[in-house]
Amino acid sequence: MTSQKIAIMGAMPEEIEPIIDKLDNVQTSVYGDNKYYEGSYHGQEVVVAYSKIGKVFATLTATTLIEKFGCDMFLFSGVAGAISNELSIGDLIIADGLCQHDLDITAFGHPFGYVPEGEVCIPTDVGLRNIAKDIAKSKGLTLKEGVIATGDQFIADIERKEWIKTTFRADALEMEGASVAVVCNALNIPFFILRAISDSADMDASFNFDEFLESSAKVSADFILSMVDAIGQ
């Protein structure tokens, strides 16, 4: 792929700090009550931001990265909860599609997750997924692929998780990805979603989320920056 201006986004500061630390010539600006970090990685232009948690903030930040900062490719990195039995804490999953599990106008005869002129599940860019698979192979990492469901709710209820899994054939849950998908799809921007699994059905009670977030952010940052290198080649 040719050199492009790449947007990199996470939901929380911890998810983007290891990425910013590796950039050259970083310039910080504030827009829409949020910070944006413009810089370069091995000569490739990037703009990095964290959106804050939830679909509205994710939509605002994604749109700003594209419309104000002129990014023409989008990489998202963060954490997610597992609903597939095949996913465990620390696993990496890339989305082949994203849906909104809390979008419901079924009263009007539509399926869950659908609004007129929209899609229940928006696919991610195949080329970027293939790059990710090549990188995972070169690093000796196992990379799962599946549907990721987004909603403005932290889901802890087992029955609700099972409903989302069955209704959308989803493998993981989070709170931002489908918003990025809607924005990028509408504006014709290739996009990619990477998530590290932070909790699962069989998780250990001694699990420390803060420690996991710090360690997973480093792994994800290394992965995302490897993608930036590959895209720039």
Secondary structure, DSSP 8 states (H G I E B T S, - for coil): -----EEEEESSHHHHHHHHTT-EEEEEEEETTEEEEEEEETTEEEEEEE--SSHHHHHHHHHHHHHTT---EEEEEEEEEE-STT--TT-EEEEEEEEETT---GGGT--TT--TTS-SSEE--HHHHHHHHHHHHHHT--EEEEEEEE-SS----HHHHHHHHHHH-EEEEESSHHHHHHHHHHTT--EEEEEEEEE-TT--TT--HHHHHHHHHHHHHHHHHHHHHHHH-
